[in-house]
Structures are given as C-alpha cells and as structure tokens.
Amino acid sequence: MLTRFKNLTVTAGDKTDWVNKTEALYKYLSRSHDPTVEALQTLYPDTWDQRVLRVVPFIQRLARSLATLYQQPPTRDFIAAGVNEEVKNRIRKIYKGAGVDAAMQMAHEQLTVLNNATVWVFPTNFGGVRLINVPPQDQEFKSADPFSTDVRDLEAAWISMPVGSDPSTGFRSHAVAKITADEAYWEDGPKSIKGKGVWSESRVNPLGRIPVVALRGSTPLPGDWFAPVPNDLLHAQMALDLTFTDIQHIASLQGYGQPTLKGVGSAAATELKLGPECVVGLPDPDMSFTFEHGNPPLEAYQNAADQYLRSVLAFVGVNPDIFLKTSGAISSVAKRMDMHEREMERGRFVTMFEKAEQDLWDLMRLWINELRGNGREVYNEADVRVRYHIPDPPVDPLHREQATRMALDSGLTSPAAEYARRHGVNETEAMRKVDINVRQWVRVRDVADPDRRVEQGRSPATEMRLAE
C-alpha cells in the first residue's frame, strides 16, 4: 500500500483511493474476488458469512476479449545499418527467451482494465534480460516536470517487489527498490538486502536511465503520473458479484418453507420434530401447522442483472450476444461486425504498443550490450517495425480460399504475404516456406498427374472410365 512509499509527498486521500481501487481491479483481473467479500462484510456485518458467494469473472473475461494484440505472436522486423538476417534471428531468439510476447500480453490486459501498465527490464544472472509486469499500485514515480508523462523526465521510481518467502509458513517478504538514472538499490526491506544494489552488489545503474516501459489508456490528470482508475469497470464487477450473490441468498432463504405452528407456545414449538419420518400430531383443533413460502421477484432481479451486464458490454465496445455466447446461430457477418467494432477499440492501443515495442528493444539492447559487450556494442540501434496478426472470424473454408484467390489474381496480395498473415511470420520466412511448399507440390503433381490431366479438368479416374 501507499505506506511503503514513505519518502513521497502525496495527497493521501486521492492517492490512497486510486491505489485501493487499482488493487481491487488487479485482484479481479487475477480472478480473485476478495474485494467482493470485503464489500459483503461492510454491507452485512452480521450475516455476510452465511452467503454463498456467486461471482462473475467479468473483468478477466473482458481483458482477454479485448486485449488480443499478442494472442498471436506479432511479426517484428529490425531496420538498421548492419543488421542482417542472421542478427535479426539472434534478436528474435532473445525475444523468445525473455518471453516478450507473454509480458506484452499481460501489459495489454492490464491496460485494458486498469488503464495503466508497465514493463520493467531487469538483467539476469546469466547475461540475459527479464521482463517484469509490476502491478501499477505497487509503483511510484517522481518526475522532474510535474506535467510530463515521459519516462525520460523521471527523477526516481519506487517499486515494491517480493524478495523471498518462508516455505514452512508461506509468509512472503517484500522490499522497496529505489531506481534512478544513476542508482538502483533496496531502500527498504529485510536487513539482509536493505541498502544493497538491486542488480548487483554495486548500487550503480549502468544504463543511465530508468528501465521501464510505461503505457496509459488515457491522459493522466495534471501532476499525476498514472492515468485515472476506470471506476465504471470496478463498479460493474462489484455490482454483478453482489447482485448474483443476493439472488442466491434470497432464493436460499425463501425457497425453503418456513414451518409455522399456531396455537402452541414457542417453547413447545421448538420440541417439534420435522422430517419425512416424523408425523406432526395436533391434539387441539384450534392448532394448525403449515409451511409458509415466500414469493420473491427473483426473475425480475435476474433480468435486471442480465440487462445491466449487456448494457455495460455494449458501452465498452463488445457485442453482448457474442461475449456471453447466448446464441449458437450467430452469423459470420455478425461476427465480422463485432470484430470491426472491437478493432475500433483496439486501434487506439496499436500506436501505444508500437512505441512500447521500440522502447522495450532500446532497453533490452542496452542491458545486453552492458552484460555481454565488454565495452563494445553487441547490437546497434534499430527501428522496430511491428505487425500484429488478428485471427480471422469463422468462415466457410471454400469461400475463404476463393476470396484469397481473387485477391491474388487482382494483385492485392501475394502468396508470401498471405502465408505471413495466416501463420504470423515475417515475409522473408514466408517466402522461404512458400517456395518449399511449391517445390513439394510440383514433385507430388509430377507423380500423381504427369500428363496434367487434372489441370485440364479430367482426372486420371475419369480418363480410365472413358478408356473402358
């Protein structure tokens, strides 16, 4: 929480509220519904533990539905003098070893529902780099210019990170690292590491810059580093959990009949035994025994909850029918329209991630040159070009191939470009694979159809029947 960052001067009320809400959204993204339990404890302090929790993974599902830039690995190209194909392949291996796509996928999901995301680039003990998605609520930044949101204007950053755990108790210890352009050390934490360097025994930051890539879904308020928290998503998740939990509780309480005995005192009524093997005998005709049943408007509650969920989905740019999978007969046209609407939402993220990809490679290159260069540059500066691959919606394979053939005949695409799009590889690799596929097909055709009768519309089987 905010108390970890004791050296900063902040507006406690506003910052604490932002931290608490961001942490709640982060828990929901991780499919932890502890914030809902805390809300139940506040609303029903005496009976909260008697409720069966019914939760809806709305936040997590929304993030995975909208954050699709990295669900298929993008194609990256590195443009620079002296960067040949061999160097590019080495860089791609570095990306694969560092898990860049997984880290960027997590950043995209956080950006979608938290409105903020960061990727820290740390060195490893074996000369590589490690990417860390630190939760936004566990970070603080101090900028030299209070109106700047550029990483280059940062004076210092504080991040809270786990540094160890006790396997017998499960207790996890944390420490706060302070990182500037010149230093990186543990400012607070266990005595064994406090005051020591984050990356080595030395407290020196060899990069001369803070190794973080920052993404924001909207413009921060003046003087803030992070963008505002998306309160609407938090309230929607909380409302859905509480509503479905209340519906379950109401149905549970009023679904069972309440036994009622008239003409008998409460003390005698408690002695009454109920059940399928018991018989209730009433000696006095003025006595009566009944089961009273409630009739709560559960259907109206459920319809209200469903309509609210559909409204929220519509306003965040998602087709409720496809998101909720309420119909198995959705046409391919409807799915394409849904993808078009989502693309409008995703489109504003593309520019952010293209810049983030460039910043990420710049930091990775600096670390690799520092760890492996021995005073020389292993990798030069390069312009990173990224192409994202969005999967096609379900469509009839025959129609898809006919459309591809028409595009090829019209010169709108090429076999290599189509292969690269479908398989998520760069065009150089795609051209190589297409050449291999064509050569293999020619060999098969020469064996199966040496006279080219299939090309003339008459198969070998047809020729045999005609010959007979």
N, C-alpha and C positions, 0 to 999 in steps of 0.2 A: 504494500500500500504506500501511500504518499509519505509516511513517516520514514521510509528508507532514504528519501532524498532530503536529508535534513539541511543540506548546505544551500538549498534554493529558496528564494523568496517568491512565494506564490500566493494567489488569493485562495485561501484554504477552502472556502465553501464551494466556489466554482470548480476548482481543480479536483477536489475530493468527489464531487458529484460526477465529473467526467470519468475519473478513474473507476468509481464503483459501477457506473453503467457500462463502460467498456469491458470491465472484467466480467460482468454478467453476460454480455453478448459473447465474449470469448468462451465462457463456460457452455453456453448454449451451442456455439459452433462445435465444441468438443463433445456434444451430446451429453453434457452434464446439466441436470435441471435443478441444481441446488438453489438457484435464485427463486424458483417457484416454491420450494419448500420453505425458504425464509419468508416469502410473502404469505404463505399459509399460516405460519407461526404468528405473524403480525395480525392477520385478519381474524384468525380463530385461535387465540392463545390457549384456550382450554380443551379444544377438541380437534386441533389440527392433525394429531397423530392417529385419529380414528378414520381419516380419509384415505381411500385407496387412490394413489396418485395416477392420473391418466394424462400423459404428456404427448405432445405432438412435436416431432423434430423439424419444425418449420424453418428455423434459422439454418440448420445444417443442410437441409434439402434445398433451400433457396440458394445457398452458396454454391453447392455443386451443380445446380441447374444453370446458374448464370456465369460462373467462373469456368469457362470452357477453353480459354486460350491455350492452356497447356495440357488438356486432356489427351491430345495427340501431340507428340513431340514436334515443335516447330523446326523449320529449316533455317539454319544460321549460315551466313557467309561473312567472311572477314576480309575486307578490302584494304590493302596496304601494299606499299612497295616492298618487294622481297618476301611477301607472304605467298608461297606457292602451295600446291595442293597437299604436299607432304606436311607442311607446317599446319595447314588447316585441319588435317586429320589428327595431328597431335593435340591441337586445341580442342577438337571435338571429344577426344578421349579424356582430356582434363575435365571438360564439362560433364561427361558421363560419370567419371569418378567422383566429382564433387556433388552430384545429384542436383544439378542446376534446375532441371525441369520440375522435380518434386518441390524444391524450395520456392520456385516461382509460382507453381500451382497453389501452394499454401498461401503465398502472398496475395494471389488473386482472390482466393476465398476470403481471406481476412479483409481485403479492401472492399469486397462486395458487401459484407455485413457489418464490419467495424468502421468502415470509412477511412481506415488507416492501415498501413502495413510497412514493415521494414525487413530488410535482409542484411544481416551483418556478415562480413567476410573475415574469418579468422584463419590463422595458419594452423597446420597440423604438425605433429612431431616428426612426420616422415617427408616433409618438404612439399606438401600439397596445401590445398585450401579447404576450408569447411564453411558451409553456409548455414546460418542460424536464423530462424524466424522467431525473434524475441517478441512476446506479446506487447502491444503498444502501451498497456497500462504499467508495464514494468520498465519503462524508459522515461528519461527526462532529458531535455536538450536546452542549452543556453546559447543563444545566437548573439553575435556582436551587433547585429541590426535587428531590433525587435519586430520590424515589418518584413524581414526576409524569411523565406522558407527554403532557401538554398543551402544544401549541405556545406558548401564552401564557406559560408558565413558562420558556421558553428564555432563557438569557443570551447565548448565542452559537452560531453554526453555522459549520462549515468545510466547504467543498465543493471538490473537485478537478475542474477543467474544462479541456478543450483550448482553447488560446488562439491557435493558429496552427500552420502546417505548412510544410515546405520542399517545394515541388513537384518539385525535382530529386532529392532523396534520399528523400522520403516521411516524413521524421522529423517527429513531431508533438510540439509543446511544450505542457506543462501548467502551470497555475498554481493556487494555493490561495487562494480567496476567504474572508475572514472577514466574516460578516454578523451584526450585532447590531440591536437596535431603533433605534439611533442612527446607526450607521456601516455602510458596505459598501465594503471595499477589498481589493486584492490583497495578501495578507500575504506570499506567497512566489511566485516565478516569474521570468520573464525581467526583466532590468533595465529594459526599456522600459516595463513596466507596474507593477513592484513598488512598492507604497505608494500607487498611484493608486486612484481610485474605480472601482468595478465598473460602475456605470451611467452615470457622467459624470465629469468632471474632479474634481468635489467628492466627498468621501468620505461625505457626508451620506446617510442613509437617510430619505427624505421620508415614508415610510409610518408610521414609529413602531412597526413590528412586523416580524418576520422573515417574508418572503413565501413560506411553504412550506405545502403540504398534506401531512400525513403519514397513512399507512394502515398498519395492522399486522394480520396474520392471527391473532395470539394475544397474550396479555398478556406484556409483557416481564418478565424477571426483575427483582427489586428492585435498583434502582440502574442498570439498563440503559435505554437509550432505544429501541433496536430490539428486535423480537421474536426469539426463538431461530431459528437456521437449521434448516430441515427436513432433518435428516440422512438420514431414510429415503429421500427422493426422490433425494438425491445418491448414496447407496449403490446404489439401484436402477438409476440411469442408468449408473453406473460398472460395476456387475456385468453389465448387459446388453451394454455395449460390449466388455468384456473376454471375456465368455463367447463371444459370436459371433465375436470375433477369434480366440480359441483354437480354436474348432471349425474355422474356416477353415484355421488353421495346421496343426492335426493332420491334417486331410484332405489338405492340400497335401503334407505330409511323407510320409505313409503311403499316399497314393493312388498315387504313382509307385512302380513296382517298384524295389527296390534290387538292382542286379546283384551276384551273388556268384560268385566263381571259386575252386574248390578244387583243390589240388594245384599251385598256382603261387604264387611269392613275390609280395609286394606290389609290388615294383619292376616285375616283368613284367606284373602286372595293370593297372598304370597305362598301359601301352603299348597295351592292348586298345582297339580302335575299335568303337563301337557305333552302331547305326542301321539303317534299312531297306535301305540299300545296302551293308551290311557283312555278312560271313559270319564267324562265330566258329568257327575250327578248333581242335580239341583233339587234339594228337598222342599223348597218353598216355591209355590207357583209365581210369586212376585219377583223371584230371581230370574235373571237372564244372562246368557253367556254368548258373546258374539266376537267376531274378528272384524275390526274396523280397517278399511283400506283407504289410503289417500289417493288422490287423482291429480298429481302434479302435471303441469303442461310440459312434459319432457320433450314432446315432438316440437313444440314451439321453441323451446330452448335450443334444441339441436339444430333446427332450421336457421335460427338466428346466428348460431356459431358458424355453421357452414357458409351462410351468406357473407358473414364478416370475413372469413378466410378467403372467399372468392374475390371479394372487393379488394382486399389487401394485395392479392396476387395480381389482379388486373392493374392496379395502380403502380406496381413495381415492374411492369412490363412483361408479365408472364401470362400465358393463356391458362386459365384455371382448369379447363377440361383436360388439357394435356398434362399439366403439372400434377393434378390429382388423379389422372388416369381414370376418369369417371365414365369414359365411353371407349369401347373397343372398336368402334366403327368410325374413327376419325379419319378423314380422307387425307391423301398425300398433299393436296392443295392446302388444307387447313394446317398441316404440319409445316409446310413451307412458309405459310403466312406467319406462323408462330416463330419460326426460325428468323424470318425477316424482322419481326418486332424485337426479338432478342438481340439480333445483330445491331439494331439501333442503340440498344442499351450497352452492348459490349464495345461498340465502335469507339466510344469516348475513352475506353480503357486502353485501346491499342497504342495510341500515341504515348501514353504514360509508360507502358511496358517497353516500347521501343527505346525510350530514353533510359529506362531502368536497365535494359539489357546492355546498353552502351556503358553505363556507369558500373555495372557489375563486372564486365570484362576489364575495364580500366583498373579496378581494384584487384581482381584476380591476377592480372598481369603484373601489377606492382609487387604483390606478395611472391609470386613465382620467381620474378627477377631477383627479389631480395633473398629468397631461400636457396635458389639454385644458381644464381648468376655469378657469384664471387666477383662482384664489381662490374659485371658486364650485363647487357640486356639480352635475355634469352628470347623474349618476344617483344616485337616492336608495337608501337601504337597501331591500332586498326579500327576502321569504321565497321561496326557490326550491323549487318542487314538481317532482319528477321522476317520470316514469312510464316504466318500462322495457318494451320490447317483445320478447318471446321468440317466435321463429318457431314456428308450428305444425308438428307432425310430419307426414310424408307421409300423406295420407288420400285416399280417393276423393272427387273434387270434388263429385259429386252428393250424397253423404252429408254432406259439409261444409255445402253450401248448404241442405240440408234441416234440419240442426241449427240453422243460423243463422236460418232462417225460423221454426222452432219457438221459439227464444229471443226473436225479435221479437214473435211472436204472444202470448207469455207475459209480455211486458213486462220481460224480464230484460236487454234491451239496446235500443239504438236504432240506426238506420242510421248516424248520425254517430259514435256510439261504436264501432261495428263497423268503419267506414271508418278511424277514427283508429287502432284497434288493428292493422289489417292494413297500413296504409301509414306508420305511425309519425309522425303529425302531431298537432297539438293539436286539440281538439274544435271550436274556432272555425273553423279551416281546414277541418276535416272537414265541418262543417255547410255551409260555402260550396260545397265540392266536391259534396256530395250534392244540394244544391239545383240546381246546374248540371247534374248528371247526370240528375236527374229531369226538368228542363225540356227537355233534349235528347231524352230518351226519349219524352216526350209529343209532341214535334214529329214524331219518326220514326213513332210509333204512329198519329198522325193521318193521315199519308201512306200508311203500309203497311196500316193496318186502320181505315179511317174509320168502319166500321159496328160495330166492336167484336166482330167475329165470332170472333176468336181467344179473347177473354175468355169467350165462350160455349161454347168447346170445338170450334168449327167453323172451320177455317182457310179463307181465300179459295180455295185449291185444291180443298178439299172442296166448297165451295159451287158451284164451276164444274162439278165432276163430277156433282153432284146435278142441276144445271140441265140438263145434257145428257141 
